[in-house]
Amino acid sequence: MLKTILIVALIVTISILLLSVRLFFGKKFVHTHIDGNNNMAQHDIYCVQKMDRMERHKKHKGVEEKRCKKNPTNS
């Protein structure tokens, strides 16, 4: 039982070391956030936060919506 646990721990340790080689010796991580991708920006695709900010900015310049009251005779 102990031998199996040690073998599994050794395999996991070796796996973590091999996966971290690029982190320690390689380049930076690839920027995967949508704002860091120029091709997406060319197609007007942005992250949700930026799109929300843009919509709020449009709304600020727009006309305020009027809310209709419910007609009491139709209820």
Stockholm file with secondary structure:
# STOCKHOLM 1.0

chainA/1-75         MLKTILIVALIVTISILLLSVRLFFGKKFVHTHIDGNNNMAQHDIYCVQKMDRMERHKKHKGVEEKRCKKNPTNS
#=GR chainA/1-75 SS CHHHHHHHHHHHHHHHHHHTHHHHHSCCCCCCSGGGCHHHHHTTCCCHHHHHHHHHHHHHHSCCCCCCCCCTTCC
#=GC SS_cons        CHHHHHHHHHHHHHHHHHHTHHHHHSCCCCCCSGGGCHHHHHTTCCCHHHHHHHHHHHHHHSCCCCCCCCCTTCC
//
